Amino acid sequence: MSKHACAGSLLALGLLAASTQARASGDSGCNAQPTLHHRGYEACSDLVLISPGNDTRLNMLLLLADRGRVQPAMIKNEAPDSGTPVPAAMLSWSALSSATGNDAVKANDDSSTGSGTADNSNGRCVSNSVGADRFRQALQADTGLGADERKSLGDARAQVSAACGDPGKTAALLDGVLGKMQGASGKAFAAYLMSAAVFYGPDPGAARPAFQSLSEVKQPWVREAATYMLARTDLNIAQLNAFGDYGNFDATKVDQAALTRARNGMQRYLKSYPNGAYAVSADGLMRRVEWLGGNDTAAANVYATALAQRGNGAAFVDLLNEIDTRLLPTTQNGATKPLATRDPLLLAIDDLWRMRLERKTDPKLYLPADELAAQQAVFSNDPALFRYLQAVHAYHVQNQPTQVLKLLPAGEPRKGMGYVDFSTQLLRLMAMDDLGQPGVREGLLKLLPLATRAYQRQTLELALALHDERHQSLDKVFAADSQVRDPAIRRILLENVAGPELLQQQAANAKVPSTERSVALFVLLYRDLIGGRYAQFNEWLPRVPADTKPLTDSYQLLYPTPSLGVFRWAGNDKGYACPALSAITTTLARTPVAPHASLCVGEFLRLNGFDHIPLAAPNKQEREWRKSLSTSQQQLGTTPLLFPGKQTDRQSIYRQVMADANAASDDRAYALVRAIRCYAPSGNNDCGGDDVPTAERKRWFTLLKTTYKTSHWASSVEHYW
């Protein structure tokens, strides 16, 4: 939505919803997926690697940065508020735009200067404070006004601000002001105030005759403002019936005659006042005029002209939002079609989005290779961008990394390279890696000192980590001279992939930050415990300080700082009694399947909130998803765990004891109770491992109520889930 959009507009909400569905550029939710293979959109997973899966606005920002049209400082990302580690390379449009201070931008003058909304009366009032300032400045500049006139007009303007949106109250406040004016300037100012008050009411078109008359007065400020407001009034008339209650747009209901007047009026204003107070707003409204008129080519041209200007901060962010919601894609009366433009930047953005689509699901919008090839003339002044677009298509759509290498021959990278050059270098290395060619890691390391633009280094660190994980070389990520410095990347690998040797190395490494040591020790102890490595658990448990207290919130076992104190568990003397965890693991070190001690491990996990910890072994659905990923699509931390043995879970512990003929009757009964309760109350498994069919859970319940009916545990459940 444009910076000039009126607050609370239903239209704005409707446009944003349409954008989220069509462009997948919405930011609701945050599920960062750390990978370089971005064909599909995922919130919080954008990269400065230009790709189909990026938010379209970020791709625009990167291309504009290469053209010197935006300040480099605009590309900055606020750290996500996430419960899990997110690599610094992973960006989101909401965080990028928020970092510009976009929310603090205000509109100009009596009119919201913007082009983004239906201009309802409440929305138009957001500009009142700035409008009042401009009005007072104009009063001070007019030497033809008397002191009493100036005061009366200033007071009246303040009252208009206070009563904005209530035309009856505003009219009462202005009653008599015009009669107090003696000179032509005072009368012009008063008449303008009265016209603006009508414009803010339920029928803004009623102000048109007054603005028409005022656009010819001698007072320069009133004449300019009225000329602008006349065109804006016509625009409001044109769109008055075109939007439904929820912002749904019907092009057939646009008043074309009023729209033509609005177009002519904006052009007249811009010709008369090319550097006027409302020139920026008029440019924005011209974009809206062309969009409302359904002239795809004209709309694309005015947006291309706007993008050709150097922008800064929030104003340009708003322009990109506007393009994303209004121009991309082109939709009229439910029909969506490719963007009608020969502007290389806009065409590149549209091409990238269309590469996100599948031929079967979006046959009209899907971008075939021959259509892309036919665009070569459009990119005659930017052949590097065109080659890159073709390479992206070969990689993401055609799945032909060999073709990528033909399109992007090896070239020497240069320091300070732009985002297209950077993306070209990185995409070539990705294709080489997919083909199993040597030199990928060396190529990434060579790029590192040359990657000086925002987030280029962070992206290369992610690429290095993904490469080393894929090639089972995590030792390189954690070597003393490692170039992978991002704490989130290192943490993801320690938590999801690392084997015992690496975890032991980092847990004892005094040269790494304390948080990394704590993460390594926590993961090591957890995996030793659920992996049946009880002797090793006992060996490393003393590294947890004896006075370390566990967190009381089980949802913070891992984040932000691991709660190592939880492993100093003193046991439980209520319900199913268990000794301290150290005593439990000492017993299991001697007798690995001791039923009571095994159940006590389950109690430790249950009572301390380990059921949903991210370190838990993936279930069947998660395993199938990981298996479905191609090598190039693998996300950081999704390769097989390098820890030996089977990582157990509570459900598996219970089933093990239930099947143990040597287990005490009371222990087997408790195992049945806890296994049944794994599915309470929703029927979904809450204890880890793969789901058990309802019939099997019914068998457990029947067994508990018959074979173990004398156990005091048998009465603790009355049904199964």
KELUM-718142 format. One record per residue (C-alpha): residue number from 0; z, x, y; residue in one letter. Coordinates in steps of 0.5 Angstrom, whole numbers, always signed. Each point is the difference from the previous one (the first is absolute). Layout:
residues N
  pos      z      x      y  code
  NUM      Z      X      Y     A
...
END
This chain:
residues 721
  pos      z      x      y  code
    0     +0     +0     +0     M
    1     -2     +3     +7     S
    2     +5     +2     +5     K
    3     -2     -6     +4     H
    4     +2     -5     -5     A
    5     +5     -5     +2     C
    6     +6     +0     -4     A
    7     +1     -6     -5     G
    8     -7     -2     -1     S
    9     -2     -3     -6     L
   10     -7     +2     +1     L
   11     +3     +7     +0     A
   12     +4     -1     -7     L
   13     -7     -4     -3     G
   14     -4     +6     +2     L
   15     +5     +5     -3     L
   16     +0     -4     -6     A
   17     -7     +0     -1     A
   18     +0     +8     +1     S
   19     +5     +1     -5     T
   20     -4     -4     -5     Q
   21     -7     +3     +2     A
   22     +2     +7     +2     R
   23     +6     +1     -4     A
   24     +3     +3     +6     S
   25     +6     -4     +0     G
   26     +7     +4     +0     D
   27     +4     -5     -3     S
   28     +4     +4     -6     G
   29     +0     +7     -1     C
   30     -1     +3     -7     N
   31     -3     +7     +2     A
   32     -4     +2     -6     Q
   33     -1     +8     +1     P
   34     -7     +2     -3     T
   35     -6     +2     +3     L
   36     -4     -5     -3     H
   37     +0     -5     +5     H
   38     -6     -5     -1     R
   39     +5     -7     +0     G
   40     +4     -1     +6     Y
   41     +8     +1     -1     E
   42     +5     -1     +5     A
   43     +3     +6     +2     C
   44     -5     +5     -4     S
   45     -5     +2     +6     D
   46     -2     +7     +1     L
   47     -4     +4     +5     V
   48     -5     +1     -6     L
   49     -5     -5     +2     I
   50     -1     -5     -5     S
   51     -1     -7     -2     P
   52     +7     -2     -2     G
   53     +2     +2     +7     N
   54     +2     -5     +5     D
   55     -6     -1     +4     T
   56     +3     +1     +7     R
   57     +3     +7     -3     L
   58     -7     +2     -2     N
   59     -3     -2     +7     M
   60     +6     +4     +3     L
   61     -2     +6     -4     L
   62     -7     +0     +2     L
   63     +2     -1     +7     L
   64     +4     +6     +0     A
   65     -6     +4     -2     D
   66     -4     -2     +6     R
   67     +6     +1     +5     G
   68     +1     -7     +2     R
   69     +7     +0     -2     V
   70     +6     +4     +1     Q
   71     +2     +4     -6     P
   72     +7     -2     +1     A
   73     -2     -7     -1     M
   74     +0     +2     -8     I
   75     +7     +0     -1     K
   76     +4     -4     -6     N
   77     +7     -3     +1     E
   78     +4     +2     -7     A
   79     +0     -6     -4     P
   80     +6     -4     -1     D
   81     +0     +1     -8     S
   82     +5     +0     -6     G
   83     -5     +5     -3     T
   84     -3     +7     +2     P
   85     -6     -1     +3     V
   86     -5     +6     +2     P
   87     -1     +2     +7     A
   88     -7     -1     -1     A
   89     +0     -7     -2     M
   90     -1     -4     +7     L
   91     +0     -7     +2     S
   92     -3     -4     +6     W
   93     +6     -3     +2     S
   94     +4     +6     +0     A
   95     -6     +4     +4     L
   96     -1     -6     +5     S
   97     +8     -1     +1     S
   98     +0     +8     +1     A
   99     -4     -1     +6     T
  100     +5     -5     +4     G
  101     -5     -5     -1     N
  102     +5     -6     +0     D
  103     +2     +2     +7     A
  104     -7     -1     +3     V
  105     +0     -5     +5     K
  106     -6     -4     +3     A
  107     -3     -1     +7     N
  108     +1     -5     +5     D
  109     +0     -8     +0     D
  110     -5     +1     -6     S
  111     +2     +3     -6     S
  112     -6     +5     +0     T
  113     -1     -1     -7     G
  114     -5     -2     -4     S
  115     +4     -1     -6     G
  116     +2     -8     +0     T
  117     -1     -7     +1     A
  118     +4     +1     +7     D
  119     +5     -6     -1     N
  120     +4     -1     +6     S
  121     +6     +3     -3     N
  122     -4     +7     -2     G
  123     -3     +0     +7     R
  124     +7     +1     +3     C
  125     +1     +7     -3     V
  126     -3     +3     +6     S
  127     +4     -3     +5     N
  128     +4     +6     +2     S
  129     -6     +4     +1     V
  130     -3     -5     +3     G
  131     +5     -1     +5     A
  132     +0     +7     +2     D
  133     -7     +0     +1     R
  134     +1     -6     +5     F
  135     +5     +3     +4     R
  136     -4     +6     +1     Q
  137     -6     -4     +2     A
  138     +5     -3     +5     L
  139     +3     +6     +3     Q
  140     -7     +3     +1     A
  141     -3     -6     +4     D
  142     +2     +2     +7     T
  143     -3     -7     +2     G
  144     +6     -4     -3     L
  145     +6     -2     +4     G
  146     +7     +2     -2     A
  147     +2     -7     -2     D
  148     -6     -1     -3     E
  149     +1     +6     -5     R
  150     +7     -2     -1     K
  151     -2     -7     -2     S
  152     -6     +2     -4     L
  153     +5     +6     -4     G
  154     +5     -5     -1     D
  155     -5     -5     -3     A
  156     -3     +5     -5     R
  157     +7     +1     -2     A
  158     +1     -7     -2     Q
  159     -7     -1     -3     V
  160     +2     +6     -5     S
  161     +7     -4     -1     A
  162     -4     -6     -2     A
  163     -6     +2     -3     C
  164     -2     -5     -6     G
  165     +3     -6     +4     D
  166     -6     -2     +4     P
  167     +4     -6     +3     G
  168     +6     +5     +2     K
  169     -5     +5     +3     T
  170     -4     -5     +4     A
  171     +7     -3     +3     A
  172     +2     +7     +2     L
  173     -7     +2     +3     L
  174     +0     -7     +4     D
  175     +0     +1     +8     G
  176     -1     +8     -1     V
  177     -7     -1     +2     L
  178     +2     -4     +6     G
  179     +4     +6     +3     K
  180     -6     +4     +0     M
  181     -3     +1     +7     Q
  182     -5     +6     -1     G
  183     -6     +0     -5     A
  184     +3     +5     -5     S
  185     +6     -4     -1     G
  186     -4     -6     -1     K
  187     -4     +4     -5     A
  188     +6     +3     -4     F
  189     +4     -7     +0     A
  190     -7     -3     -3     A
  191     +0     +6     -5     Y
  192     +7     -2     -2     L
  193     -1     -7     -1     M
  194     -6     +1     -4     S
  195     +3     +5     -5     A
  196     +6     -5     -1     A
  197     -6     -5     -2     V
  198     -3     +5     -5     F
  199     +7     +1     -3     Y
  200     +0     -7     -2     G
  201     -2     -4     -5     P
  202     -7     -1     +3     D
  203     -2     +7     +2     P
  204     -7     -2     +2     G
  205     +2     -5     +5     A
  206     +1     +7     +4     A
  207     -7     +1     +0     R
  208     -2     -3     +7     P
  209     +5     +4     +4     A
  210     -1     +6     -3     F
  211     -8     -1     +1     Q
  212     +2     -1     +8     S
  213     +5     +6     +0     L
  214     -5     +5     -3     S
  215     -4     -1     +7     E
  216     +6     +1     +5     V
  217     +1     +6     +4     K
  218     +7     +2     -2     Q
  219     -2     +6     -5     P
  220     +5     +0     -5     W
  221     +0     -8     -1     V
  222     -8     +1     +0     R
  223     +0     +5     -6     E
  224     +6     -4     -4     A
  225     -4     -7     +1     A
  226     -6     +3     -2     T
  227     +3     +3     -6     Y
  228     +4     -6     -2     M
  229     -6     -5     +1     L
  230     -4     +4     -6     A
  231     +7     +0     -4     R
  232     +1     -8     +1     T
  233     -7     -1     -2     D
  234     +1     +4     -6     L
  235     +6     -4     -1     N
  236     -4     -6     +0     I
  237     -5     +3     -5     A
  238     +5     +1     -5     Q
  239     +5     -6     +1     L
  240     -2     -4     -6     N
  241     -3     +6     -4     A
  242     +7     +1     -3     F
  243     +4     -4     -5     G
  244     +8     +0     +0     D
  245     +1     +6     -4     Y
  246     -6     +4     +3     G
  247     -5     -2     -4     N
  248     -7     +1     +3     F
  249     -6     -5     +0     D
  250     -6     +3     +4     A
  251     -3     -6     +0     T
  252     +5     -3     +5     K
  253     -1     +6     +5     V
  254     -2     -3     +7     D
  255     -7     +4     +1     Q
  256     -1     -2     +7     A
  257     +7     +2     +2     A
  258     -1     +6     -4     L
  259     -6     +2     +4     T
  260     +3     -1     +6     R
  261     +6     +5     -2     A
  262     -5     +5     -2     R
  263     -3     +0     +7     N
  264     +6     -1     +3     G
  265     +3     +7     -3     M
  266     -7     +3     +1     Q
  267     +1     -2     +7     R
  268     +7     +3     +1     Y
  269     -2     +6     -3     L
  270     -6     +1     +4     K
  271     +4     -1     +6     S
  272     +7     +3     -2     Y
  273     -2     +6     -5     P
  274     +7     +3     +1     N
  275     +3     -6     +2     G
  276     +7     -2     -2     A
  277     -2     -4     -5     Y
  278     -6     +4     -3     A
  279     +3     +2     -6     V
  280     +2     -7     -2     S
  281     -7     -3     +2     A
  282     -3     +5     -5     D
  283     +5     -2     -5     G
  284     -2     -7     +1     L
  285     -7     +1     +0     M
  286     +1     +2     -7     R
  287     +3     -6     -1     R
  288     -6     -4     +3     V
  289     -5     +3     -5     E
  290     +4     -1     -6     W
  291     +1     -7     +2     L
  292     -7     -1     +1     G
  293     -2     +3     -7     G
  294     -4     +5     +2     N
  295     +1     +5     -5     D
  296     -4     +6     +3     T
  297     +2     -1     +7     A
  298     +8     +0     -2     A
  299     -1     +6     -4     A
  300     -4     +3     +6     N
  301     +6     -2     +5     V
  302     +5     +3     -5     Y
  303     -4     +6     -1     A
  304     +0     +1     +8     T
  305     +8     +0     +0     A
  306     +1     +5     -6     L
  307     -5     +5     +4     A
  308     +5     +0     +6     Q
  309     +6     +5     -1     R
  310     +6     -4     -2     G
  311     +8     +2     +0     N
  312     +6     -3     -3     G
  313     +1     -7     -1     A
  314     -6     -3     +4     A
  315     -5     +3     -6     F
  316     +5     -2     -5     V
  317     -1     -7     +2     D
  318     -8     +1     +1     L
  319     +0     +2     -8     L
  320     +4     -6     -2     N
  321     -4     -4     +4     E
  322     -6     +3     -4     I
  323     +3     -1     -6     D
  324     +2     -7     +1     T
  325     -6     -3     +3     R
  326     -6     +5     -1     L
  327     +1     +2     -7     L
  328     -2     -4     -4     P
  329     -5     -4     +3     T
  330     +2     -7     -2     T
  331     -3     -7     +3     Q
  332     +1     -7     -3     N
  333     +3     +3     -6     G
  334     -6     +5     -1     A
  335     +1     +7     -1     T
  336     -5     +6     +1     K
  337     -1     +7     +2     P
  338     +1     +2     +7     L
  339     -6     +0     +4     A
  340     +0     +7     +4     T
  341     -4     +6     +0     R
  342     +6     +4     +3     D
  343     +2     +5     -4     P
  344     +8     +0     +0     L
  345     +0     -8     -1     L
  346     -5     +1     -5     L
  347     +4     +5     -4     A
  348     +6     -4     +0     I
  349     -4     -6     -2     D
  350     -3     +4     -6     D
  351     +7     +3     -2     L
  352     +3     -7     -1     W
  353     -6     -2     -4     R
  354     +1     +6     -4     M
  355     +7     -3     -2     R
  356     -3     -7     -3     L
  357     -3     -1     -7     E
  358     -7     -2     -1     R
  359     +2     -6     -5     K
  360     +5     -3     +5     T
  361     -3     +1     +7     D
  362     -8     +0     -2     P
  363     -2     -1     +8     K
  364     +5     +5     +3     L
  365     +0     +6     -6     Y
  366     -4     +6     +3     L
  367     -5     +3     -5     P
  368     -2     +7     +1     A
  369     -7     -2     +2     D
  370     +2     -4     +6     E
  371     +4     +6     +2     L
  372     -5     +5     -1     A
  373     -5     -5     +5     A
  374     +5     +1     +5     Q
  375     -1     +8     +1     Q
  376     -4     -1     +7     A
  377     +6     -3     +3     V
  378     +4     +6     -2     F
  379     -5     +5     +3     S
  380     +5     +3     +5     N
  381     +5     +0     -5     D
  382     -3     +2     -7     P
  383     +7     +3     -2     A
  384     +3     -7     +0     L
  385     -6     -3     -3     F
  386     +0     +5     -6     R
  387     +8     -1     -1     Y
  388     -1     -7     +0     L
  389     -5     +1     -6     Q
  390     +5     +4     -3     A
  391     +5     -5     +0     V
  392     -4     -5     -3     H
  393     -2     +5     -5     A
  394     +7     +1     -2     Y
  395     +3     -6     +1     H
  396     -5     -5     -2     V
  397     -5     +3     -4     Q
  398     +6     +5     -4     N
  399     -5     +6     +1     Q
  400     +4     +6     +2     P
  401     -6     +4     -2     T
  402     -4     -4     +5     Q
  403     +5     +2     +5     V
  404     -1     +7     -1     L
  405     -7     +0     +2     K
  406     +1     -4     +6     L
  407     +5     +4     +3     L
  408     -2     +7     -2     P
  409     +6     +6     +1     A
  410     +1     +2     +7     G
  411     +5     +4     +3     E
  412     +6     -4     +4     P
  413     +2     +2     +7     R
  414     +6     -1     +3     K
  415     +2     -6     +4     G
  416     -5     -4     -4     M
  417     -1     -7     +2     G
  418     +1     -6     -5     Y
  419     -7     -1     -3     V
  420     +0     +8     -1     D
  421     +7     +0     -3     F
  422     -2     -6     -5     S
  423     -6     +3     -2     T
  424     +3     +6     -2     Q
  425     +5     -4     -4     L
  426     -4     -5     -3     L
  427     -4     +6     -3     R
  428     +6     +3     -3     L
  429     +2     -6     -3     M
  430     -7     -1     -3     A
  431     +1     +7     -3     M
  432     +6     -1     -3     D
  433     -2     -7     -3     D
  434     -6     +5     -3     L
  435     +5     +5     -2     G
  436     -3     +5     +4     Q
  437     +4     +6     +2     P
  438     +2     +2     +7     G
  439     +3     -6     +2     V
  440     +7     +2     +1     R
  441     -2     +6     +4     E
  442     -5     -4     +4     G
  443     +6     -4     +2     L
  444     +4     +6     +2     L
  445     -5     +2     +4     K
  446     -1     -6     +4     L
  447     +8     +0     +1     L
  448     +0     +5     +6     P
  449     -6     -3     +3     L
  450     +3     -7     +0     A
  451     +3     -1     +7     T
  452     -2     -7     +2     R
  453     +6     -6     -2     A
  454     +1     -1     -7     Y
  455     -5     +5     -3     Q
  456     +5     +5     -2     R
  457     +4     -6     -3     Q
  458     -6     -3     -4     T
  459     -2     +7     -3     L
  460     +8     +1     -2     E
  461     -1     -7     -4     L
  462     -7     +2     -3     A
  463     +3     +7     -2     L
  464     +6     -4     -4     A
  465     -5     -5     -3     L
  466     -4     +6     -2     H
  467     +6     +4     -3     D
  468     +3     -6     -3     E
  469     -7     -2     -4     R
  470     +0     +7     -2     H
  471     +7     +0     -3     Q
  472     +1     +6     +5     S
  473     +7     -3     +4     L
  474     +3     +7     +0     D
  475     -6     +2     +5     K
  476     +3     -6     +5     V
  477     +7     +2     -1     F
  478     -1     +8     +0     A
  479     +3     +4     +6     A
  480     -7     +1     +4     D
  481     -2     -8     -1     S
  482     -4     -3     +5     Q
  483     +2     -7     -2     V
  484     +6     -1     +5     R
  485     +1     -7     +1     D
  486     +6     -2     -3     P
  487     -2     -7     -2     A
  488     -6     +3     -5     I
  489     +5     +5     -3     R
  490     +5     -6     -1     R
  491     -5     -4     -3     I
  492     -2     +5     -5     L
  493     +7     +2     -2     L
  494     +2     -7     -1     E
  495     -6     -2     -4     N
  496     -3     +6     -4     V
  497     +4     +6     +0     A
  498     +3     +3     -6     G
  499     +7     +2     -2     P
  500     -2     +8     +2     E
  501     -3     -2     +7     L
  502     +6     -5     +2     L
  503     +5     +6     -2     Q
  504     -4     +5     +4     Q
  505     +1     -5     +6     Q
  506     +7     -2     -1     A
  507     +2     +7     +0     A
  508     -5     +2     +5     N
  509     +5     +2     +7     A
  510     -7     +1     +4     K
  511     -2     -7     +0     V
  512     +3     -6     +4     P
  513     +7     -3     -3     S
  514     -4     -6     -1     T
  515     -5     +3     -4     E
  516     +5     +3     -4     R
  517     +4     -7     -1     S
  518     -6     -3     -2     V
  519     -2     +5     -5     A
  520     +7     -1     -3     L
  521     +1     -7     +0     F
  522     -7     -1     -4     V
  523     +2     +6     -5     L
  524     +7     -4     -1     L
  525     -4     -7     -1     Y
  526     -5     +3     -4     R
  527     +4     +4     -5     D
  528     +5     -6     -1     L
  529     -5     -5     -1     I
  530     -5     +5     -4     G
  531     +6     +1     -5     G
  532     +1     +8     +3     R
  533     +8     -1     +0     Y
  534     +1     +7     -1     A
  535     -4     +2     +6     Q
  536     +3     -6     +4     F
  537     +7     +3     -1     N
  538     -3     +7     +2     E
  539     -2     -2     +7     W
  540     +5     -6     +1     L
  541     +5     +5     +3     P
  542     -5     +2     +6     R
  543     +2     -7     +3     V
  544     +6     +1     +4     P
  545     +6     -3     -3     A
  546     +2     -3     +6     D
  547     -7     -3     +1     T
  548     +1     -8     +1     K
  549     -6     -5     -2     P
  550     -3     -5     +4     L
  551     +3     -7     +0     T
  552     -7     -2     +1     D
  553     -4     +0     -7     S
  554     -7     -1     +4     Y
  555     +2     +7     +4     Q
  556     +0     +4     -7     L
  557     -6     +4     +2     L
  558     -1     -1     +8     Y
  559     +0     +3     +4     P
  560     +5     +5     -3     T
  561     +1     +0     -7     P
  562     +7     -3     -2     S
  563     +2     +6     -5     L
  564     +7     -2     +0     G
  565     -2     -6     -5     V
  566     +0     +5     -6     F
  567     +7     +1     +1     R
  568     +1     -7     -2     W
  569     +8     -1     -3     A
  570     -2     -5     -5     G
  571     +2     -8     -1     N
  572     +6     -3     -2     D
  573     -2     -7     +1     K
  574     -4     -4     -5     G
  575     -4     +5     -4     Y
  576     +5     +6     +0     A
  577     -4     +7     +1     C
  578     +3     +7     +2     P
  579     -2     +5     +5     A
  580     -8     +1     +0     L
  581     +2     +8     -1     S
  582     +4     -3     -6     A
  583     -6     -4     -3     I
  584     -5     +5     +1     T
  585     +4     +5     -4     T
  586     +1     -5     -6     T
  587     -8     -1     +0     L
  588     -1     +8     +0     A
  589     +3     +0     -6     R
  590     -2     -7     -3     T
  591     -6     -2     +4     P
  592     +0     -7     -3     V
  593     +7     -2     +0     A
  594     +0     -7     +2     P
  595     +6     -1     +4     H
  596     -2     +6     +4     A
  597     -7     -2     +1     S
  598     +2     -7     +2     L
  599     +4     +3     +5     C
  600     -6     +4     +3     V
  601     -3     -7     +1     G
  602     +6     -2     +4     E
  603     +0     +6     +4     F
  604     -7     -2     +2     L
  605     +1     -8     +1     R
  606     +6     +1     +4     L
  607     -2     +5     +5     N
  608     -7     -3     +1     G
  609     -5     +4     -4     F
  610     -4     -6     -2     D
  611     -5     +0     +5     H
  612     +0     +8     +2     I
  613     -7     +2     +1     P
  614     +1     +6     -5     L
  615     +0     -5     -5     A
  616     -5     +1     -6     A
  617     -6     -5     +2     P
  618     -1     -6     -4     N
  619     -6     -2     -4     K
  620     -3     -3     +7     Q
  621     +1     +6     +4     E
  622     -3     +4     -6     R
  623     -6     -4     -1     E
  624     -1     +1     +8     W
  625     +1     +7     +0     R
  626     -5     +1     -6     K
  627     -5     -4     +3     S
  628     -1     +5     +6     L
  629     -5     +5     +0     S
  630     +2     +7     +1     T
  631     -2     +0     +7     S
  632     +3     -6     +1     Q
  633     +7     +2     -2     Q
  634     +6     +0     +5     Q
  635     +5     +5     +1     L
  636     +5     -1     -5     G
  637     -4     -4     -5     T
  638     -2     +6     -5     T
  639     +4     +0     -7     P
  640     +8     +2     +1     L
  641     +1     +7     -2     L
  642     +7     -1     -3     F
  643     +0     +0     -7     P
  644     +3     -5     -5     G
  645     +0     -8     +1     K
  646     +3     -2     +7     Q
  647     +4     -6     -3     T
  648     +3     -7     +4     D
  649     +5     -5     -1     R
  650     -4     -4     -4     Q
  651     -2     +5     -5     S
  652     +8     +2     -1     I
  653     +2     -7     -1     Y
  654     -6     +0     -6     R
  655     +2     +6     -3     Q
  656     +7     -2     -1     V
  657     -2     -7     -2     M
  658     -4     +4     -6     A
  659     +5     +5     -1     D
  660     +3     -2     -7     A
  661     +6     +4     +1     N
  662     +2     -2     +7     A
  663     +7     -4     +0     A
  664     -1     -8     +0     S
  665     +3     +0     +7     D
  666     -5     +5     +3     D
  667     -6     -4     -3     R
  668     +2     -6     +3     A
  669     +1     +3     +7     Y
  670     -7     +3     -1     A
  671     -3     -7     -2     L
  672     +4     -3     +6     V
  673     -3     +5     +5     R
  674     -7     +0     -3     A
  675     +0     -8     +1     I
  676     +3     +1     +7     R
  677     -6     +5     +2     C
  678     -4     -7     +1     Y
  679     +5     -4     +4     A
  680     -1     -4     +4     P
  681     -7     +0     +1     S
  682     -3     +2     -7     G
  683     -3     +6     +3     N
  684     +3     +7     -3     N
  685     +5     +3     +5     D
  686     +2     +6     -5     C
  687     -7     +4     +0     G
  688     -5     +1     -6     G
  689     -5     -5     -2     D
  690     +1     -7     +0     D
  691     +3     -3     -7     V
  692     -3     -7     -2     P
  693     +4     -6     +1     T
  694     +0     -1     -7     A
  695     +3     +7     -1     E
  696     +6     -2     +5     R
  697     +1     -7     -4     K
  698     +1     +4     -6     R
  699     +5     +5     +3     W
  700     +4     -6     +3     F
  701     +0     -3     -7     T
  702     +2     +6     -3     L
  703     +6     +1     +5     L
  704     +2     -8     -1     K
  705     +0     +1     -8     T
  706     +1     +7     -3     T
  707     +5     +2     +6     Y
  708     +3     -7     +2     K
  709     +7     +3     -1     T
  710     -1     +6     +5     S
  711     +3     -2     +7     H
  712     -7     +2     +3     W
  713     -3     -6     -4     A
  714     +2     -5     +5     S
  715     -2     +4     +7     S
  716     -7     -3     -1     V
  717     -1     -7     -1     E
  718     -8     +0     +0     H
  719     -6     +5     +0     Y
  720     -5     +1     +6     W
END
